[in-house]
Amino acid sequence: MTKESFHINGENLVKKVKELIAEGNVRKITIYDKYDKELASFPLTFGLIGVLLMPVLAAIGAIAALVGECKIMVEREDVNNEVHAE
């Protein structure tokens, strides 16, 4: 697993999370306030789409409405870039 973080305004939070989920290799998203206090953590499984994703996005939208600045910590699955000879 690799980790990376993004500092973002609350108003762009849902948009950024949607972009990260669309990438497909994100396993967990944790949201922190500007004081590095954890606000929420969302484990993401392979194939989490549509109706199952809506409660996660609703919760993120509620957080976005309450915070001005936040940090998103993203845990990604390492992608093995080996080339297989046929």
Secondary structure, 3 states (H helix, E strand, C coil): CEEEEEEEEHHHHHHHHHHHHHHCCEEEEEEEECCCCEEEEEECCCCCCHHHCHHHHHHHHHHHHHCCEEEEEEEECCCCCCCCCC
